[in-house]
Amino acid sequence: QRRVKREVSKAKQKAYDELYARLDTREGEKDLYRLARQRDRDGKDVQQVRVIKDRDGRVLTSEESVQRRWKEYFEELMNEENEREKRVEGVNSVEQKVDKIRKDEVRKALKRMKSGKAVGPDDIPVEVWKCLGEAAVEFLTSLLNRVLESERMPEEWRRSVLVPIFKNKGDVQSCSNYRGIKLMSHTMKLWERVVEARLRKVVDICEQQYGFMPRKSTTDAIFALRILMEKYRDGQRELHCVFVDLEKAYDRVPREELWYCMRKSGVAEKYVRVVQDMYERSRTVVRCAVGQREEFNVEVGLHQGSALSPFLFAIVMDQLSEEVRQESPWTMMFADDIVICSESREQVEENLERWRFALERRGMKVSGSKTEYICVNEREGSGTVRLQGEEVKKVQEFKYLGSTVQSNGECGKEVKKRVQAGWNGWRKVSGVLCDQKISARIKGKVYRTVVTPAMLYGLETVSLRKRQESELEVAELKMLREVTKPLLPIGKAALLLVHILNRLSQDKAGVLWIDAGLNWTEFLPEDEDVDKFVTEQGSHEEFIHEEQKRLFIFLSLCVSAVPPTASVIQKHSPSPEVVCHATGFFPKQMNITWRKDGEDVNEDVELRETLPNQDGSFQKRSILKVPAEELQKHTYTCVIQHSSLKEELVLEVPKGGGLMAIIVGVVVTLVVLVAVVAGIMVWKKKNSDNKHVPEKSPTWKGRELADMMERRKVDILCVQETRWKGSKARSIGAGFKLFYYGVDSKRNGVGVVLKEEFVRNVLEVKRVSDRVMRLKLEIEGVMLNVVSGYAPQVGCELEEKERFWSELDEVMESIPTGERVVIGADFNGHVGEGNTGDEEVMGKFGVKERNLEGQMVVDFAKRMDMGVVNTYFQKREEHRVTYKSGGRRTQVDYILCRRGNLKEISDCKVVVGESVARQHRMVVCRMTLMGCKTKRSKIEKKTKWWKLKKEECCEEFRQKLRQALGGQVVLPDDWETTAEVIRETGRKVLGVSSGRRKEDKETWWWNEEVQDSIQRKRLAKKKWYMDRTEENRQEYKELQRREKREVSKAKQKAYDELYTRLDTREGEKDLY
């Protein structure tokens, strides 16, 4: 066993080393961004919604009903036209000769296409054509010319996969809050780009259209609107602006109107028929979290996710608004975002009605509820704008193209929103920015590409005041402090921090804001406003000098090396071990060893990795497994070596056990108090596949909690009085994830810990308060609600107690009666021994007498038809007492479930011997969920095309493809034959994935050495169980230790390689 643990530890360490090395190269930078996104997803409560609501708001849980609902919603959405007038007049078609497609057109289109995108149903990504080089260009040129000549593209291109993407607003279980994105054939997208490039040469779009036009962006439209509003504000004149919203604009474009607008714009009839062919007989299938149903036809609207659709929509809007639009900036369009401006309310109302009539008579519909109106220099009694008799919503600020414009001309709210957007971006990549093993160059690049653009978006169009500049600078300095927090400036670390801050000071938010404004103004005509903008900002050099002074003031706050706080803890169960824990030290390097009677001990020692604390210091622990009788016979000591200590710190393990703490030097506090632990053990009748997830870096207390759950085989755990501030989900290591909520780091707080295999079963997380929260899971078709509660103590106000029970009642009332409910809570009350008069809700095996708080628990159980699980099982008093403090021994922590589900609980008792909580003890119940097993949808397996980014894989693919073609270099002319040969070769050369996630298993730590170590450990364990001799036990323990070392080394090597690759020029693509 020890040997296997060492092997696993080595493999993990090796894998982490390789990962960090790869991330530090330019090829690995893309992996870095993917790693950051994955860590951000891991922090979310629900990553995939597996249930959805029907038309009437009822929640659908079965896979078949969920699939049917998604198909029903999108089939109706994409095949329903708004009412419109039939066109009577015709338009002359343009018959002209069309040139053949040239190779340079294909090369340009191929170059514009991005790699690493999801493939369509044909399973041939653009990476294949890029890998094949000139042979692919010749084949594609010939193929596209045949399509152009015949006006018929391959039938395989007409199919697509529609993926619902949540809009991040509204009910997550409502289909209307999702946008459907189509995954189409990459080769068809290439064909669309070629056609689009030709159409842009012959079609002139009006200057009022800013969306998807060359040399135009959202910045131009935002600036034009701000300048217009500023001029009228300076002149003390009224300006009325209406922001028009179109309902499902892309999905409601009538096809007949599209053909008409193309012909009227002067598009050659040949191209019109080619585009018609793209939309003819198009069909799609909805792929959701629980699978997909049959295909359906799409008869209305443009393709979402198509390369050609934005320009086609611009053509439609250009023709439909020809008679009603005014010059810019009185009328501006960005795709379907329209703003209409006028000097009088009556005029803007008239213009709005003209726009409504022009659009709705051709099948587009204006949304009255989302259209809004803003007035600059509003006078008393000016009234409001009406649309078809209904008042348009009047606002003082409006978010136009992502930038907030205010009627009073201020930009304070926009700056606050930019700061918030910057923090949102920072949190998404904080797992990378705060990773000590990632180089400063990579951190700077991630910061500049993710955080800075979000913070500075649109600010180049405004003149900021000093106070607003200061808000940006303060926010950024906080971010930089968080990034550099693990690198307290001591010795070499100080020089590194100076280097980092000196480099980043050149790219501070204020400097980049000025840069953005100056760079953008190069494209504007000369104007006094532009001159004013430039002169107001001052000199770059002065600004940078001030920023550098401010940053180096921060260096004066540096501290020297910090000594550790060390303690030795002896644990007696389930297996005797001694833990040496050191925390609060800096720098990171520390060595912990064990000695027996003065001689070094190397066997049965588990040295954990060094973890960061929240204050920038570090913690580390070492575990020695030793029988209790050995501690009595010999003297064991723990030896700590650190640069802050003048000599070794030696801690002697007391022979009588217990807790010994020695405090040295400065104490850095790290408090994560778990006051109550209530555990729920869920046994499934069907074993799940084991998933090997890389461990994160949780706090020591969180990791101790995870270790306890792993040791006790607990699947779901309710925790109270956590004192974790915030509301998030995070991994705490050992394959467990914590969902928590708290508003104060000194009191209250609740949470639920899940085994990783159950995380994907989470349907909903409801955080009611810092005393009540609920998780809803679907386990093998059974809906299980887990509620964690923390009742006020006996001495609290009655109002606070009533509020807690009211919140708990609301949670229970929101759960359908057919779903299971388990409540694990510290109720701070005694239900008492005996159950006279309360037999329906509790057993008779309580502790002591009932008090007022305990009566509240019983009354709640009666109201909600629940049973107090602890009291039904006859146990020794030691296994019923949940709270021990001094001479007090009582029962205040309970597990409750519906009375109808009590038969599913086979055992419930208090676990003795765990030291996770100081005074409370863990209550565990064993629950078997009885329900029908649901058949999981089969997930289509995908070819690992992403391997083509490796040159050796690309070369092997080319060789095998040439062999499959009989040694020919030229691809066959027939698309079906070529596509099938490419797919078959890709499957053989690159392999096939499960279709769930893209990850490079070969370069991760789960290598052959680790698997071999684990297999040897399992065999040794089986041998020991069959023949329980001391020799077999020692062999098993040795293999177990070797396995841990192998895993640790493999992980470390993988991470090191990843970070090394990301820090090279070739790894930049991977970074993005």
N, C-alpha and C positions, 0 to 999 in steps of 0.2 A: 504493500500500500504506500509506504513512504517513498519507494522507488518510483512508483507511478506518479505520485504528487510532484516529485522533483522533475520528472520528464515533462509533465504538463506545464509546470512552472517555467522550465527552460524554453519550451515551445512558445508559450505566451510571450515571454520576454523577447525571444527572437523575432516573433511576428510584430510586436510593437516597435522594435528597433527598425525593422524593414519598413513599416508603415510611416514612421516619422522621417526616415531617410527619403522615402518616395515623395512625401508631402513637401519636402524641402527642395524639390526640383521643379522645373517649369512644366514638366509633363504631369506632375502630381498636383498642380494648383487646381485643376478641375476637380480632382478628388477631394481637395480641401473644401471647396464650396459645397460639394455634395455631402461631405462629412458635417459641415456646419448646418446645412438644411436638415439632415437627419437628426442632429442633436436638437434642433429647434422643434422638429416634429415629435421627438421623444418627450419634449416638455409640454406638449399639448394634451389636454384631457382625452379627446376623442380624435383619432387620426383618420378613421374611416367610418362613415355612417352606414350601418347595416340595416336600419329600419327607416321607414318613411311613412308619411301620412297620406291617406287617400283624400278624395274630394271633400268629404264630410269631416275631415280632421281626425279620423280614427287612425291609430298607429297600426301599421302592418308589420308583422314580425316574421312570417314565413318567407323563405327565399322566393318561392314561386309568386306570391302576391306582390312582393317588393319589385321583382323583375317586371311583372305585368303592369304595375303602376308607372314605372319609369317609361316603359314602351308606350303606354296610353297617353302620358303627358306629352312626350316629344312628338309622337305621331300626330296628335291634335295640333300642337304648336306649329309644326312644319308643313301642315297641309291645309291651313285655314287662312283664307284671304279676307281682308277687310272689304266692306262695300265700296264700290267705285263705279264711275261712269264708263260706259263703253266708248272707245274712241271711234269717231265717225270718219275723221280725216285720215288720210294715209300719208306716207312719206316715201319719197323716192329712194330706192336703194342705190348704193354706189358700187357699180360693177367696174372693177379694175384688176389688172394683173397683179398677182402677189408673188414676190420673189421667194425663191427657195431658201430654206433655213441654212445658214452658214455655220461652219464649225466654231468660229469665234463667238457667235451668239450663244451656242451651247456652252462654251467654256466660261463665258461671263455669267450665265445663269447658274452653272454648276459652282462657280466660285462664290456666288452670293448665298448659296444654300448652306445652312449651318449643320454641323455634325452633332451627333449625340441626341437627336430628336426621336420621339416615339414613332415607330413605323406604322403603316397602314395595314390593311388585310393582306396585301401581297407579300409582306415580310421581307421587302428588299429596301434597305436604307440607302441614302445617298452616299454613305461611306464606301459602298461597293463600287460605285462609278468612279469615285475619287481614287480608290485603290487601283482600279484597272487602267487609269490614265488615258493615254491617247486611243487605246482600243475602245474604251467606253465612249469617248467623244465621237469616234467614227460610227459606232453602232447607234448611239442616240441621235446623231444627225440624220442618219438614214431612216431610223424609226420615226422621228418627228416629221420628216418630209413626207413619209407615206401617210401619216395621220393627217397632215395638212392637205395633201392631195385628195385623199378619200373622204375627208371630213368625218372620220369614224375612228375613235380611239379604242384601245383594247377594253373588253367588257370588264376585266379585272379592275380597271381604274375607276369604274362607276361605284364600286363598293367602298364604304367607309365605316369607321367605328366611332360612335359618339360617346364622349366621356363627360359626365356632369361635373362642373367645377363650381364649388361654393363661392358666392359673391362676398363672403365675410360680413354679411349683414342679414338680419332677420332670423326666422326659425330655421335651424339646420335640418329639420325633418320635413320641410316644405319644398316640394319640387320647384315651385316658382322662384325660389331664391338660388337657383343654380343656372349657370350658363353652359350650354352644350357646345363643346369643342369637338370638331371632327378630326379624327386621325385618318388622313388620306394617303394614297400611294405617293411616295417621294418622287417617283418618276413622273407622275401626273403634275405634281407641284413644279417640277422642272419645266414641263410643257407649259404650264400657266405662266411662269416667269418669262419664257421666250415670247409668248403672246402679249403679255403685259408690256414688255419693253417696246414692242412694235406699236401697240395701241397708244402709248404715251407720246409717240412721235407724231401721230396724226390727230390727236384729240387735244384741244385747248380747253382747259378747265378755268373757270372764272377766278379772278383774283380774290374773291371773298372766301374761297375754300382753302383752308389751311391744313386740313387733314391729309396725310400721306402724300404731300406734294413736295417736290424737290426744293431745297433751300428754304423750306418753311417748317415751323414747329409750333408747339404749344406756346413757347416763349413769345413768338411774334404776336399771336392773338392776345395773350395776356397783357403784353406791353401796350398794344393798341387800345385795349379797353381801359387800362389804367390811365394812359395819357389823356384819352377823351374825357374820362371822369374828372381828372385833375384840372383840365382846362375849364370845364364848366363850374367846378368848385371855385377856382380862382376868380372867375367872372361873375360869381354869385347868380348863376342862372340854373334853371332846372334842367335835369337830364333824366329821361325815363328809359329804363332798360328792361326788356323781357327776355328771360332765358327759356327757350322752348325745348320741351322734351318730347321725343317721339316714342311711342309704344313699340317695343320689339322691332326696331327699324329694319335690321338685317333679315329677320325671319318673316317679314311681311311684305317684302318687295314683290309685286306681281311679275311673273316672268314675261308676260306680254309687254308690260311697260318697259322692262329692261331691253327687250329687242327693239322697241320703238325708239327709246332714247339713244341707243347705240347707232341706229341708222340716222337719226336726226343730227348726231354729233359728227357725221361724216365717216363713220367706220365702214370699211369695205365689206360688202356682203359676204365675202369669203370668211372673214373673221367673225362676222355675226353667226354664220352657220357653224363655225368651229366652237364658239362659246355655247351655242345651243346644244351641240353634241356633248359638251362637258356636263350639262345639266339634264340631258335626256336620260330617262330610266335610271336616275341616280337613286340609290337605296343605302340605308344605314342600319346599324344595330346598336342599341344602347348597352354599354358595358358599365355596370355599377359594381359596388363592393361585393355583391353576392352572386355575380355572374351576369349572363346576358340571355336575352330571348331571341326570337326569330327576327329577321330583317323586315323593314317596311319601306315603302317608296317615299321620296321627298319631292313634292310637287310645287312648293312655294318657297320664296326667299332665296337668299344667297348662302353659300357654304361658309359656316364659321370655321376659321382656321385655314382658309384658302389663301394662296398668294395673290390671286387675281381679284378677289372679292372687294377689297378696299377701293380699288380704282373703278370697278364697275359701279359701286355705290356712289362714288363721286360723280360719275357720268349721269346717273339717275337724278341725284340732287341738283346737279347743274342744269339739267333740262327742265325739271319740274319747278324750279325757282326762278326761271329766266324772266318771267313777267312781273315778279313781285319783289325781287331783291333790289337793294340800293347799293351805293358804293360803300366800300370799306372805309371807316369802321362802323358805319351806321348799320350794316349787316355783315355778320361774320359767321362762318360755318367751320366746324371741325368735325368732319364726317356727319353724324346726326346731331351734334351739339350746335344749336343755333342761338344767336343773340341778336335781338332787334333793338335799336336805339332810336330815340327821337327827342325833340325839344319839348313836346307837349304830350300830355296824357292821352288826349283824344287821337292824336296822330299815331302814337304807338299802338293804341287799341285798334285803330283802323288797319294798320299794317299787320298786326297779329291776326286779325280776322281774314285778311287777304291771304296770308301764309296758310292758315288753316284750310281755307277753301281750296287753294291750289294743290295742297298735299293730299287732303282727304278725298278729293274727287278722282285721284289717281291711285288710291289704295293705301296711302300712308295715313297714320292716325296720330293726332296731337293729344298728349296726355294732360288733361286739365288739372289733375291732382299733383303732378310733378313739375308743371310749368310754374315759374316764380317770377316776381316783379320787384325791382329795386328802383328807388328814386333818389337822385342826388340833389341837395339843396331843396328839400321838400318844403313847400309852404303850407300853411294851415288851410284845411278844406280842399286840398288838391284831389282827394278821392283816390280811387283805385282803378285798376284795369279789369275789364270783364271779358270773358270768353264764352260766347254763346249764352249770355245771360248770367253766367256764374262768375263770382269774383275770383280773380287770380291771386294766389297767396302772395302777400306783400311781406318782404323781409328787409332787414338792415344789412345783411351780409349774405354772400352767395359763393359757393365753392365752384369756381369756373375753371375747368380743365385742371383741377387739382390745386389751384391757388385761390385763396380766400380774398375776395374784394369786398370792401366795406363802403357803405354809402357816405360815411364821414371822411373818407380818404385815409384813415389810419391803417397801419399794417401791423399793429401789435399782436392781433389775434393770429395773423398769418405766421409771424415769427414764432409764437408759442406752438403752433401746429407743426412748424418745421422742426422745432426742437424735439417735439414729441415723435415726429416721424424719424428723426435721427436716432432717438433712443430705441424706437421699435426696430430699426435696422441693426443697431448695435446689439440688441438682445438676440436677434436671430443668429448673429455670428459670434456671440460672446464665448461660445465654446471653443472657438478658434483663437479669438483675440486674447483670451485669458489663459491659453494653454502655454505653459512654460517652455515646452519643447519646440515650439514653432519660432522660427527666426524673426527678428525685427523687420527684415525686408518684406517677408510674407505678410506679417501683421499690418505693416503700413499699406501694402497693396490692397489687402482686404478692406481696410478702413477707408481708403480713398475710393474704392469701387462700390462699396455697399452703404457706408454711413454718410460720407460727405455728399454724394449726389442727392440723397433723401433730405438732408438738412438744408441744402442750398437751392433746392428746386424752386424756380420762379423768382428768387430774390435778386437776380441780376436786373430785374425790371423795376426795382424800387430803390429809393434812397433811404437807408436806415439811419435812425438816430443813434447817438452814443449808447443810450440805455439798451436799445435793441441789439446793437452790436455786442454789448456786454453779455446779454442773455445767451447769444450764440457761443461766445468765448467761454463763459462759465460752464455751459453744458459740455463743450468739447473737452475742457480741462478735466472735468469729472470723468469723462470717458477715458482719457489718457491715463488718469490716475488709476482707474480700475484695470487698465491694460498692463500698467507697469507695477501694480501693487505687489505681485509675487517677487519682483526684482528690487527689494529694498536696497538703496544705494550704499553698499558696504564693499570696500575694496574694489575688485574687478567689476562687481555688479554696479557700483556707482558710475564707473567709466562707461559701462554699457548703457545705463539710463541716461547719462548726459548725451551720449551719442544718439540714442533714440529720440530724446526730446529736441535735440538740436536739429535733427533731420525733419521731424514732424512739425517743428515750428515754422519751417518754410512753407508748409501746406496747411496752416491753421485756417479755421473757417473764415475769419475776417479777410485774410489774404486771398483765399480762393474765391470769396464772394466778389472782391474787387476784380480779380482775374476774369471771372465769369462775365462781369459787366463790361470790362474793357474788350474782351474777345468778342462778345456778342455785338458790341457797338460798331465793330469793324464792318458789319454787314448792313448798317443803317446809314441813311443819308445824313449829311452834316446838318446839325440842328442845335439851337441854343440849349435845348433840354439835354442833349447828349453831352455838350460841353459842361453843363452844370453838374451832371452826374459824375463826370471824370474829375472835375476840380474839387468837388465836395469830399472825395475819398482820400485825398492827400497822397503822400509818397509811400510807395511800397517799402522803401528802406526804413523809413521812420516807424512804420507799423511793425515790421519784422523785428526791429530793435526793441520796441516796447514789449512785444510778445516774448522775446528771448529773455529779457530781464524778469518778466513775470514767471516764466518757467523755471529759471535758475533760483528764484526765491524759494520755489518748491523744494529744491535740493537742500536748502538750509534746514529743512524739517527732518533730515535723515537721522537715523539712530545707529548705534554701533551694534556689534554682534549681541544677540539675545540668548541667554542660557535657557535650558529647558526646565519645565516643571515635570517631574518624574514620579511614577507610582508603580507599585507592584501589587497585583491583585491575584489571589488564589481562588480558582473556581473548582468546585467539588463535583459538579455534575453537568452534563451526562457523562463526560470523561474528564478525569482530573487533569488540570492544566494550570500553568502560572503565566500571567500576562504582565509584561513590562511595557508601560505606556509612557512616552515622552511627548510633550506638546509645548507649543509657544516658543520654539527655538528658531533661530536664524543665524547663519545661512542654512541651506537645505541639507548639506552633507552631514550625516550622522551615522555612527556605528553602534549597534547594540549586540552584545555577546553574553553568553551564559558560562558560569563556572560551577563546577562541582568539587567541593573540598579544595579549591584553588586551581583546579585543572579545567581547561576549556572543554565545553560540551558542544558537539556538533550534531549529534543524533537527536531526533524528535524535536527539532527546532524549526519553527516557521517564522521567517522574517517578512513582515508585510511591507508594502511599498510606502514611500514617504508621500503624505497627502498634504495639500495646502489648507490652511485655516482661512476664515473669512477676513482676518486682519492682516494677511500677508505673511504670517509666520507659518511654521510647518509642524506636523505631528507624525509620529512613527511608533509602531509597536512590534514586539517580538513575543512569540508564544512558545512556551516550553511545556511539552506534554510529559508529565512525570507522575507516577503513582504516589498516593498519600504516604505509604509506608517508606518510600524512598526519601521523602522530605523529612521524616522523623529521624532516619538513620544518618543522613548526610547534610552538609551545609551548602545550600545553593545561593548564588549571588548573580545579580544582573549588573553588567558593566556597560556604562554609557560613555562614549567618547565624542566630544564636540569641540569645535574651535573656540567657543565661548568659555569653556572650562579649562582652568589652569592644570587640573589633573583629572584623572578618571573619576566619574561618579559611580560609586559602588552601592547597590541596594541589596540587602540581604533578605531572602525570602523567609518570613517567620515560620517556625515549625508548627505553630498552632494554626496557621492559615490566617484568614481575615484580610484586612485592607491596610496597606502601609503607604503613606504619601510623604515624599520629601520635596520641599519647595526650595529652589535655588534661584537667587537673583530676581530678575524682573518676571512677574507673572503676567502672561497674556491670556485673558479670559476667553474661553470658548464654551458657552453654555447652550446645550440643546437638551432640555429636560423633558423626559417622557414620564409623566406622572401616573398615567393609567394605561395599561395594555390589555385590550380585550381581543382575543383571537378567534377566528372562525376557520375551521379546517373543512374544506370541501373535497370530498372524494368523488371523482368521476368514474363511471363504469367503463369509460373508453379512454385508454391511455392516449395522451397527446404526444406528438413528436417533440423530442428535445431540441431546443434552440440554443445555440451558443452565441451569446451576445457579448461584445467587448465590454469590460467593466469601465464605469466612469470613476470619478473621484469624489465620493460622498464624504460627509463629515464622519468623524470617528463614531459618534453616537448612532448616526443613521446606519453605518456599516455594521455596528454591533447588533442593531435591531435586525438587519438582514441576515446576519450570521445566525442569530437565534431562530429566525423563521426557517432558515434552511436546515438547521440542526433538528428542530422540532417538527419539520415537515408541515408547516402551516402555510396555507395557500392565500388566505385573505385575513388581514389583520386590521382592527380598528384601534386607533390610538387617540388619546385625549390629553389635554393640557400640554400640547407639543411645544408651544411658545415659538413656533416658526411663523414669522411674519410674511404675509403675501398669499397669493393664490396661484398655485402652479402644480405641475406634475414633474417629477424628476426621478431619475434612477438613483437608487441608494446602494447599488452593487449586489453581487451574488444572485443576479437574476430577479430582482424585485424593483417595483416602481411605487413611489409614494405620491398620492394625491392629497394635498393639504390646503388648509385655509386658516389664516390668523390675521388679526389687525394690530396686535401688540406683542412685542417680543418678551414681555415680562409676565403675561398672564393669558390664560385660556388657549384656544387653538385646538382644532380637531384634524384628523386625517385618516386615510385608509391606505393600506399597503397591499399591493397585489403581486402575485407571482407573474412574471413576464408573459407566460403562456395565456393568462387571462386578460392581458391589457387589450388585445385586439377584440375582446368580447365586450368592452365597455361601450355602452350606447349613449349614456348621458351622465354628466357630473353636475350636481346641483349644490352649490355652496350657499346655504341659507344664512348662516352667521358663523362667528368664531366658536359657537357651541353646537351647531348642528350642520351636517353635510350628508349628502346621499350620492351613491353610485348605483347606476343600473347596468346590469350585465345580462348577456344572453349566453348561457352555458348549455350546449347540447340541446338547443331548442327551448330551454327553461329560462324564464325571465326572473332574475334574482336582484332584489334591491338591498343594498348594504348601507345601513345608516349608522353613522358614528355620532355619539352625543356626549355632552359634558354638562351635567346639571350644576346649578349654583350651589355653593356650600351652604351648610346649615345656617351660618350667620349672615347670609346675604339678604338683601331687601326682598320683600314679598313680590314687588313689581318685577324684579329681575327673574324670579322663579316662574311667575306667571307667563312672562315673555318666552322663556325657554319651552314650557309645556305647550304654549300656543304655536310656536314654530314647529315643534315635533308633531302636533296634531295636523298642521297644514301639510307637512311632508307625507304623513300617512294617508290623508284624504286625497292627495294627488296620485296615489299609487292604485292602479286598478285592482279589484278584489281577486282576480285570477292569478296575480303575480306573487311570488314569494318575497317575504320581507324578513330580514334578520337585522336586529338592532344590537350593537355592541356599545355599551355606554357606561360611564361613571356617573351613576345617579345620585351619589352622595346621600343615600338613604338606606335604611334597614327594613327589608320586608318582613323580617322576623321568622322565628321557628314556628312550624305548624301552619295549617291552612284552613282552619275552621271558618266556614262561611265564604271562603274564596277558592274552593276546590277546582272551579272551572278555569282559573288563570294561573295557579301555582301549585307546587308540591309542598310537602311538609318538612323539607330538609333545608331550611334556612338557618340563620345564625342569630341568636339572641332575640331581643324583643323588637317589635315594629315601632318606628317613630313616625313623625308627621311626613317627612320626605319619603319614607318607605310606603306610606299609605298613598301618596301621589303616584308612585310607580304602579301599585296595584290598581288604582282607579284608572290610570291610563291603559293598562292591560285589559281591563273590562270594557272600556270604551271602544278599543280597537280590536277586540276579540283576539288577544294575544296571550301567550304563556311565558312565564319567567322560567327559562330553561334551567338555570342553575339549581332550582329548588326541586326538580323532579328526580334527581339521581342521588341515591344514598351513598355518601362518601364519608371517609373520616373527616373530622373537623379540619385537619390540616389541609385537605383538598377542597374545603368549602370557604375558608377564610381568604378574602381577596385583599385585605388591608391590614398591615402590621406596622405599628409605630410605638416603640417603647413597650408598655404593657397592654396596649390596646390591640385587640384582635377582633375584627368584625367583617361584615360582608356589605360592600357598597357598589361593586361592579357586577353588572348583569348582562346576560344575553337573552333577548326576547325574540320570539318568532310567532307567526300565526299559529293558532291552536290546531288548525287542520293539517299543518306540516310538522307537528311535533313527532309524528311517527318516523320522519326522515332523520331524526337526530338519535344516534345510538349511544352517545356518551357525552358527558360534560363534566369538567373538573378544573380545579386550579392547579397550574403547573408550579411545582416547588423547585427552587434551586436556581432560577434565572435572576440575574442581577441587572437586567435592562432598566427596570424601574426601581426607585429607591424604597418606596413604601408599599406600592401596589404590586399585585401579582397577576400573572396572566391567566385569564379564563379561556379555556379551549373547549370547543364542542365539535364533535365529528358529525358531519351532515352529508347524507347521500341524496343527491337530487334525483327524484324519480320523474322521468319524462321520456317522451318519444324521441328517438334519435333522428336528427334531420340529415338528409343526404347533402353533402357539400358539393357545390358546383365544381365541375372540372375546369381548371384553368389552362388555357392554351399555352403550350410550351413555346418559347421563343428562341431563335438562334442568337448566339452570343456575338452579334455583329460588332459590339463595342471593342472586341479584341483586335479589330482591324487597325486601331490606332497604334498598335505595336508593329514595328516594321517587319519583324520576323514572321508574325502571323499573316501580315499582308502579303509578303513574298510567298509564303507557303500556299496561301489561298490562290494566288495567281498561277502558281505551278500546277496545283491540283485541278483548277478550272481548265487550264490548257490541256491537261491529260484527259479530262472528261469530254473535251471537244475534239479528241483525236489528234492532239498536237497542233491544232490550228490556233493562230493568234487572233483571227477575226471572229467576232461573235456571230451566230446565225441571225438571219434577217427576221425570223419569226419571233415575236415577243413571247408567246406562250412557251416555246421551246427554250429560249434563252433564260426566262425567269425561272423555269423549273430546274434547269441545270445549275443556275446560281444558288438557288435555295438548297438543293441537295448537296452541293459542294460546301456551302457554308455550314450545314449541319454536321457534315463529316469532319471538316477541318477545325471549326471553331467550337463545336459542341452546342448543346441545347440546355437552356436554363429552365427553371420551374415556371417562369413567367410572372413571379411575384415581385422580385426586386432585382435590380442590377447590382451585382457585387462580384468582385474578383476573388473567388474562393481560393484559387491557386496561390495568391499572394497574401492571403490572410493567415492567421496563426493556426488554423485548424488543418495542420499538415499531417503527413503520414507518420512522422515521429510521434506527434501528440496522440494520434489515433492508436498507434501501436502501444504506447505507454498505458493508455486508458484500457485497452483490451487486456494487457497483461495484468493490470490491477484488478480488473473484473474477474479474471480467471483465478487470481490468487485469493480474492474474497470468497469466491464460490468454493474453492478448495478448503479455506478456513472454516466455512460454514458446515462443510461435510465432515471435516475432521478437525475439531477444535483443540489443536495442540499449540503450545507456545511457539514452536518453530514456524508453524503456518501463520500465526498471528504476526510475528515479527517480519516475516516475508511480505505479508500484505501491507503492513505499516510502512516498510521501506519503499515498496512500489508506489504507495500513495504519495509519499513525500517527493519521490522522483517525478511523478506525474505533475505535481504542482510546479516544480521548478521548470519542467519542460514547457508548460503552458505559459508561465511568466516570461521566459526567455523568448518564446515564439512571438508573443504579443509585442514585447518591447522591440524586437527586431523589425516587425512589420511596420510599427509606427515610425521608427527611426528612418526606414527606407522611404516611407511615404513622404515625410517632411523634408528629407533630403532632396527627393525628386521635385517637390513643389518649389524648392528654392533655386531651381535652375531655369534657364530661359526656355528650355523645351517643355517644362511643366506648367507654363502659364495657362495653356489651354485647359489643362485639368483643373487649375485653380478656379477658372470661371465656370 
